[in-house]
Amino acid sequence: MRSITFYSTKTCPNCRIMKTWVNDLHLNVDYVTLDYNSPEIDTLHIQSVPTILITEEGAEVARLTGSHSKAQLQAFFDNNI
C-alpha cells in the first residue's frame, strides 16, 4: 500500500493552498510541518516546499515539489496512487 506525506512550513502560502486541494481529494495523507532544523530536510533531500512524497514499503515512488495547479496535483495522484 502506498503512503502519501505532504511536507510544508508554517509560512508557506502555496502550501496552504495545495493542502486545501489535497484535502478536497479525500486521500489519506500525513502532514508534516518542517522548520529549518527538521531532520527530514536532509534525510529526504527536501529542497523546497510544498513537497509531496508517495512511498511504498519505505521506498520513494513519486515526488512532487513546489507549487502546482489543482489539475497538476490531481494528475500526479492519478498517475501515482
C-alpha positions in Angstrom: 0.0 0.0 0.0 1.3 3.4 -0.9 1.6 6.2 1.6 1.3 10.0 1.0 3.2 12.6 3.0 2.8 16.3 2.5 5.7 18.4 3.8 5.2 22.1 4.3 6.2 25.0 6.6 4.1 27.4 8.7 5.0 30.4 6.5 4.5 28.8 3.0 1.4 30.4 1.3 1.4 27.9 -1.6 1.5 25.0 1.0 -1.8 26.2 2.5 -3.5 26.4 -0.9 -2.2 23.0 -2.1 -3.1 21.4 1.3 -6.7 22.6 0.8 -6.8 21.0 -2.6 -5.3 17.7 -1.3 -8.0 17.7 1.4 -10.6 18.1 -1.3 -9.4 14.8 -2.8 -10.2 12.9 0.4 -7.0 11.0 0.4 -5.3 9.5 3.4 -2.4 12.0 3.8 0.1 12.5 6.6 1.0 16.2 7.0 4.4 17.2 8.3 5.3 20.8 9.2 9.0 21.4 8.8 11.4 24.1 10.2 15.0 24.7 9.2 16.2 22.1 11.8 13.9 19.3 10.7 15.8 16.0 10.0 13.6 15.2 7.1 15.2 18.0 5.1 18.4 16.1 4.9 17.2 12.5 5.1 14.6 13.0 2.3 16.5 15.7 0.4 13.7 18.2 0.6 14.9 21.4 -1.2 11.6 23.3 -1.3 8.0 23.2 -0.1 5.5 22.1 -0.6 6.9 18.6 -1.2 4.6 15.6 -1.6 6.2 12.1 -1.3 4.5 8.9 -2.2 6.2 5.8 -0.7 5.6 2.1 -0.8 7.3 -0.1 1.8 9.6 2.7 2.7 10.8 3.4 -0.8 10.0 6.6 -2.7 7.7 6.0 -5.6 7.0 9.6 -6.6 7.7 13.2 -5.6 6.0 16.5 -6.4 7.9 19.6 -5.3 6.8 23.2 -5.5 3.6 25.0 -6.3 1.3 23.3 -8.9 -2.2 23.8 -10.2 -5.1 21.8 -8.9 -5.2 19.9 -12.2 -1.5 19.1 -12.0 -2.0 17.9 -8.4 -4.9 15.7 -9.5 -2.8 14.2 -12.4 0.1 13.5 -10.0 -2.1 11.5 -7.7 -4.0 9.8 -10.6 -0.7 8.6 -12.0 0.9 7.5 -8.8 -1.6 6.0 -6.4 
